[in-house]
Amino acid sequence: MSLLSLVERTKEALVDEDFLRGDPITGDRYYSKEFMQKEWDHLWTRTWHVGGTVAQLPEPGCVITAEVGHESIIMVRGDDNSIRAFYNVCQHRGNRMVQCEETKVKRLVCNYHSWCYGLNGQLLIAKDSEDFPQGNPVGKANLKALRCETFGGLVWFNMDPKAKTLRDSLGIVADQLEPYEMDKMVRVMHLTGEVDCNWKVIQDNFNEAYHVQSLHKELATFIDDHYQNTAFEIFRNGHSRMLMKGALPASNNKSKKVQAPLDDMLRHWDLNPDDFEGRAGEVREALQKQKRQLGESRGYSQYANLSDDQLTDYYHYTLFPNMSFTMAAESYQILRPMPHPTDPEKCLFDHWYFVRPAHGETMAATPLGQWPMEAAQHDVFKHGEKSLGFVADQDLSVAVAQQKGLHSRGYTDSYLANQESRVRRYHEVINDYIAGRI
């Protein structure tokens, strides 16, 4: 797809300014168990979720599991090389089939009564199969399958058999993400922290940049975080996008000096920061030209698909219901609050960081410093025990206090700025799912 046609499709997909209804965003949405149940019944069981990476399933017999609420999902590479998803429950008496995150098997075998299923979910062996009055279960009591597709090097699943295809659900977002060649990136950071707040508190935060100048002051040295220079786009399908200019200081940053980490970015691309003394605003264009010139030789074939702006800027997507993708030219991160199985005032916050390996690189720059350029092990902990990334820690620093404040009799509704319109739209889409309008 040409850049021009993509721009036209994007315009067609955008929500008009008068599209928002102004639905109230009341506190009980964040702590009510009744509302939590409505979300489960009408939202989580009807939308697409990422279960893992395609790289985790390189050959037949490779298995990964993922949890959403109280459900556990198996994703497995079959003998025919297809990737399928099943509910992680034996059809005999409900035992969980796979009780680890990642494994490799020849067959899926329940450890309770040894019922044995093929990689395609079909029941192959049931001990004493002649002893069932309702008939031999073999070939009949198969694992319950659910929708499973891949995109961007990720494995996605959906519990709704009537849901749109993944491509149709992503819509214009899929077209916009494809040029980054996400499937060629390595997940070098894989963290999950349990946080004492509702999942929507975190997702609200990622739907606006109003907080950036307050919580993330250090970003002003290399990102123009002023809202008047930031593009906010809301799509009709419930997803949204925010475009922030990178490789230059914020427009309200009085310093004209090239500061860290912008100086290191220049050195990495064989440019001298001293040459831009007093001209920090010119770094962005110079870096774009240098990346365009040197990118392919360093192994970044995706540059050919990207615009000049995409070589330096940050394109931040919030994908309904709960994923945020921050796309850069050589890396991207997924920030994802997952619902707690039982407590609406807790969530499980995932931070995944992917990097495109350059020629000869063995280490990757991540939100937690230099990490090995290899698939990371999953690290799970409670918020506060370890870092979830410097910027993510800052975001979470206000989440717990906000969760408490939402209980107050003094809070009745949000009072939102125009730049927070994505927050308003986000809650309206939740309401549409619950009301059956989607």
N, C-alpha and C positions, 0 to 999 in steps of 0.2 A: 504494500500500500504506500502510495506517495505521501510525502509530508503534507502537501496541499490537501489531498483528499482526507487525510486524518484530521486536519484542522477543521474541515467542513463537517465531518461526522461528529467531532467533538462539540461544535456549535449546536448541531441538531439535538445532541443528547443533554444539553444543559437545561437546568430548571430556570424558568423566568423568575424575576425578582419578586413578583406578586404571587408566586406559587405557594409560599409558606402560609400556613393557617394560623400560627401563633398558639398552638396547643400548650396548655400549662405544663410546666416541668416541676411537679410537686415532690416533696421529700419522700413520700411513702413508696415511690417507684424504686427507691434505693434500699429499702429495708423491709418491705412487706413480703411475707412468705406467700401470700395470695398472688401478688403481682409476679413474684418469682415463678410460681407455678404456671401462670398465664404465658410468661415468656417461654417456658419449657414446652408447653403444649402447642403454641402457635408460632414460635420463632426458631428456637434451637433445633427442633425436629423437622424444620422445613427449609433450612438454609445450608449452603455449602461450607464445609470446614476443611482445613488443612490437617492431615493426619501425620505427615512426615515428608521425607524427601525421596524422590525416585532413586537417588544414589544409595539409599538404604536397602533397596530391593534389586540388587544387580543380577540375580540369577534365580531359577526356580527353587522354591523352598524357603526363600528369605521371607521373614515375617516381621512386621512391626505392629504395635498396638497404640491406640490413642484413646483418651477419655474425654467425654463431653458430659458434664453433669454426672449422673449415676450410670451412664452407658459406657461400655468399653467396646471398641471397634478393632477388629483384626483386618489388616491389609496384607495380602500375600501375593507373591509372584508365582503364577501357576506353571505347570509343565508346558503349557502352550505359550508361555512368555507373557500372558495377560496379567494385569494387576487387578485383583478383585478385593472387595470389602465385605465382611460378614460381622454380624453381631457376635461378640465374644462370649457365646453361651452354648453349651452342649444341649442338644435337643432331647436328651434322655431325662435329666432331672435338674437342669439349670446350672450346672457347675461352669465356672469360667474356664475356657479352654486353654488360653495362653495367659500366664501370670507374670510375664516380664515384658519389657518394652521392645526388645529386639532379639530375634533368634533365627536359627535355620533348621528346618525339619524336612523329612521325606514325606511325612503325612502329619495331619493334625490329630493328635490323640488326647482324649480326655484322661486325666490322671486318676479319675474316680472309679469308673467301671470299664475303662479302656475302649470306649467307642472310638472308632478310627474313621476319620474323614479324609478324602482326597484334597489336594490343593485347590480343587474347583468347588469344594464345599460339600460334595456328595458323600453320604455315609457309605463306607465300604465294608466295615466289620462291626457287628454288634454281638458281643458274647452271648451265647445261648439264644441265638436269634429265633430258634423254633419255639421258644417258651413265651412268646407274646401273643395273647389271645386276639389282639387286634390285627395280627399279621406281622410278618417279618419286616422290621423297620429299615433294613438295608435298601438304599436307593430311594427311600421315601422320606425318612426323618433327616433331611439335609440341613446344613447350616443355613440360617436366614441371611440372605444377601441384601445388600443395599447399594445405592448408586455409587459408583467409583469412577473418577476420571483423573487425568493428569494435565497439568499446565505449569509452565515455568519451572520445570524440574521438581515440582511438588505433587504429592498425592492428595487428592481431595475426595471427600465423601459427603453424601447427603442422605438423611433418613427418610425423606419424602419421595416415594416412588413416582409421584406426579410432578416433581419439580422440573423447572427448565433445565436444559443442559448447562454444564458449567460455563461454556462459552457464551451462551445466551444470557446467563445470569451476570457474568462479568461485563458483557456488552462492550462499550467503547474502551473500558479499562484494559481489556485483554489486548486490543489493538495497540494501546499506548505502552503496555509493558513489554510486548514482544521484542522490540528493538534492543532491549538491554541484554538479551541472551541469558536470562536467569538460570537456565538449565546448565550453564557452563560455570556456575559459581559454586563455591564450597562453603558449607555451613561450619564456620570455624568457632562459633560461639553458640552454646545451646543451654540456656539458663531458664529456670522456673522458680519464682518466689511466691510464697503464700502471703497475701497482703490483706490487712484488716479493713477492707472497703468493698463495696459493691463493684462489680465489673464495669458498670456504666460510668462511675466516677473517673476511672482511668480513660475510658474511651471518649468521654466528653473532652478531656484534656487534649487528646490527640486530634480532636475535631476543631481546634482553634489555635491561633498563635498569639492571642492576646496576652498570655502569661509569659511569653518568651523573654521579654525585656526585664521582667521581674525575677524569674527563676533562673534564667540561663544567660546572665549578663556576659559571660565569657565568649558566647557565640558571636557577639557583635564585632569581634576582630576579623571574622572571615565570612559572615553571613549578613546580608542586609535584611534585618528582621522587622523593619518598619512596615506596618500594615498597608500603607499607601503604595508601597513598592512590591507588595505581595499579591499574587493572583489567587482568588478563591473561586473554586468551581464546584457546583452541586449538580449531580447527574440525576436524571429521572428514575434510574433504577436503584436508587438508595445509596450508591457510592459517591465519593467526592474526592477532590484533589486540591492541593495547595502548592503553589510554585514560589520558591524563595530563591533569590539570586545569591550565588555563592562566589567565593574567591574575591571578595571585596568587603571592606568594612561597612557596617550599618550606616545608613545615611545620616543618622544623628550622632555618629561617632566623630568627635572633634579631632581625633588624632589622624594625621595624614601619613603616619609612619606605618610601614609594613610590620605588623606584629605577629607573634606566634598564635596559631600554627600556620598562618599564611606564609611566613618566611620559609618554613620547612617544605611547604607545598611547592614553592618556587624552586628550591634547591633540588627537590626530587625530580623536577622536570628540566634540570640543567639551566635554570634561570637564576640570576643574582639578585637577591632582595635589595641590595644597595643601589641597584640601577633604578629602583622605583621609590627612592627616598623622596617624600613629599608628594608622591603620585600614586598612592595606594589604590586609588579608584581606577587606575589603568591596568591593574594586575589581572582582572577577570578576562579582558579581551586578549591580553598577551598569553595567558595560560591556555585559553581556548586555541589559539593559533599553534602554540607549542605542542599541545596534546594532539592536535590534528596532524602535525608534522611527524611526531615521534610515536604515536600510539600503536600503529600496526607493527612496527619493529619491536615493540615491547610485549606484544602478544594480545593487544586489545582490539581484536577484530570487530567488536561490537561498535566501535567508534564510527565505523562506516554507516551504521544505521541511525546514529544519533545526531541531533541538531547541535550547533555550536553551544547553545544555552545548556543543553543537557550534559555537555562535557564538564561544566563547572557548577551547575545549579542543583538544587535539591527539590525533587518532585515527590511530594508527600501524599499518599493515597490512604483514605480510610474506607475500607471495604466492609460493607454491612454483612454480618452484624458487629464483628468485634476484632477486625484485623487492621493494622496500620502498616503500610509498606513505605519506607523512606528510600527512594531510589537515587543513587549517585551513579556516575559513569562506570566505576570499577567495583561497586559494592552495593548492597542494600541490606536493610534490617527489617525484621518483622517484630512488631510489638503487639502482643495479644493478651488481653485479660479474658480468662475463661471463667465461667460461672462455677462457684463452689457447689458440690453435690447437694448440700443440705442447708447451708447458711447464706442468706442473701447479703450478709454484711462481711463476707469474705470473698476473695477470688484468687485464682491462680494466674500469675502474670508471667507470660513467656517473653523472653528476649532472644531472638535468633539473629545472628549476624553472618552474612554471606559475602565472600570476597572472590573476585575473578583473579585467579593466579596469573601473574605476569611471568615472563621468561626468567627462570633462575631464582624466583622468590621462594624462600622456605619459611618466612615469617609473614604474618598479616597484621596490619594496623587495625585494631578493634576499639570499641568504646572502653575496653579495660586494658589498653596497651597492646604490646606486641604478643601475639599468640601464634602457635604453629599453624602453618598453612596445610591443615588436614581436618577431616571431619571430627568435630568435637564430641566428647562424651556428655551426656545429659547430667547437669548439676541441679539438684532440687534442694531448696532450703526455705526458711522463713524470712520474710522481709526484715532487714536489719542485721541478720547474721553475716551476710556477705553483700558485696556490691552487685547490683544488676546493671551496672554501667553508670558513668558519672551523670549524664543528663537524665537517665531514667531514675536514678536515685533522687535527683532534684524534683522530678515530677511526683514521685511517690511521697516526698517529704510533706506535701500538703494533702495527700489523699485521705489519710486516716482522720485528720482534723475535719476535713470536709464531710466525711461520713458521719461524724458526730454531730456536726452542725446541721445536717439535713434532718435530724430528729427534732430540731427546735420549733417551738410554737411561733417563733419569730420569723421563720422562713416559710413562704407560701408559694413562691414561683421565682424562676430566674428572670433577671433583668438584663437582656442581652444586647450587645452592640452588633452593628451590621457585620463586622468581621467574625462574629460568632454565629452567623446564620447556619453554618453546617451543624452546630449543636442542636439548634431548633429543628432543622430538617430531620436529623438523626432520630430524635424522639418521636417525631411525627410518623416516621416509617415504622418504628416499633409499634406505635398505636395502630397503624394500618394493618400490620400483621395480626395483632391481637383481635382487632375488630373484624377480621376476615376480608378487608378491602384489597389485600394482596393474596 
